[in-house]
Amino acid sequence: MSSSVVDYIRTIPDFPHEGIMFRDVTTLFAHPRGFRMAVDQLLAPYAGQRIDLVVGLEARGFILGGAVAHQLSAGFIPIRKKGKLPAATLSEDYTLEYGTATVEIHDDAIQPGQSVLIVDDLLATGGTAEAGIKLIERLGGKIVGCAFVVDLPDLGGRKRLEELGMPVHALCAFEGD
């Protein structure tokens, strides 16, 4: 029986490109004990805090965010890739290795003053999370923290988010990725 979240995460070498060590959390989601452990540990730092909404970043953040929101009896809000939400949206561009991408949120998803927890599976450069932070703040949400299963510290995402004043919580880190 595995005793740590990291024990449930599969590593796939050279995916999606040569030299990349892909951290596959779908194996974590597939194991009831591992998934429960991850959700419980994602919540732990926020015990006793008021959280009105959990925001999940596309796409694996939806899986985790929905489970976390359920545990908190909070609402769930998706931040999606451009063009995927049906009603009026706000959008935010962010930089990728080669080019830019855009994420969106419904423009009525968050009311000013609501407390929000951001959840995603993996923190790499922090670009998607930063775009999400900007969208939430534009709607007047108050972010209590950003919670991730995996941190890839060598890619600088934690530092980037902490420089924005965001508390960052990650269940495990893989150095050298």
Secondary structure in CASP SS format (residue, H / E / C, confidence):
PFRMAT SS
TARGET T0000
AUTHOR 0000-0000-0000
METHOD secondary structure of the structure
MODEL  1
M C 1.00
S C 1.00
S C 1.00
S C 1.00
V H 1.00
V H 1.00
D H 1.00
Y H 1.00
I C 1.00
R E 1.00
T E 1.00
I E 1.00
P E 1.00
D C 1.00
F C 1.00
P C 1.00
H C 1.00
E C 1.00
G C 1.00
I C 1.00
M E 1.00
F E 1.00
R E 1.00
D E 1.00
V C 1.00
T H 1.00
T H 1.00
L H 1.00
F H 1.00
A H 1.00
H C 1.00
P H 1.00
R H 1.00
G H 1.00
F H 1.00
R H 1.00
M H 1.00
A H 1.00
V H 1.00
D H 1.00
Q H 1.00
L H 1.00
L H 1.00
A H 1.00
P H 1.00
Y H 1.00
A C 1.00
G C 1.00
Q C 1.00
R C 1.00
I C 1.00
D C 1.00
L E 1.00
V E 1.00
V E 1.00
G E 1.00
L E 1.00
E C 1.00
A C 1.00
R H 1.00
G H 1.00
F H 1.00
I H 1.00
L H 1.00
G H 1.00
G H 1.00
A H 1.00
V H 1.00
A H 1.00
H H 1.00
Q H 1.00
L H 1.00
S C 1.00
A C 1.00
G E 1.00
F E 1.00
I E 1.00
P E 1.00
I E 1.00
R E 1.00
K E 1.00
K C 1.00
G C 1.00
K C 1.00
L C 1.00
P C 1.00
A C 1.00
A C 1.00
T E 1.00
L E 1.00
S E 1.00
E E 1.00
D E 1.00
Y E 1.00
T E 1.00
L E 1.00
E C 1.00
Y C 1.00
G E 1.00
T E 1.00
A E 1.00
T E 1.00
V E 1.00
E E 1.00
I E 1.00
H E 1.00
D C 1.00
D C 1.00
A C 1.00
I C 1.00
Q C 1.00
P C 1.00
G C 1.00
Q C 1.00
S E 1.00
V E 1.00
L E 1.00
I E 1.00
V E 1.00
D E 1.00
D E 1.00
L E 1.00
L E 1.00
A C 1.00
T C 1.00
G C 1.00
G H 1.00
T H 1.00
A H 1.00
E H 1.00
A H 1.00
G H 1.00
I H 1.00
K H 1.00
L H 1.00
I H 1.00
E H 1.00
R H 1.00
L C 1.00
G C 1.00
G C 1.00
K E 1.00
I E 1.00
V E 1.00
G E 1.00
C E 1.00
A E 1.00
F E 1.00
V E 1.00
V E 1.00
D E 1.00
L C 1.00
P H 1.00
D H 1.00
L H 1.00
G C 1.00
G H 1.00
R H 1.00
K H 1.00
R H 1.00
L H 1.00
E H 1.00
E H 1.00
L C 1.00
G C 1.00
M C 1.00
P C 1.00
V E 1.00
H E 1.00
A E 1.00
L E 1.00
C E 1.00
A E 1.00
F C 1.00
E C 1.00
G C 1.00
D C 1.00
END
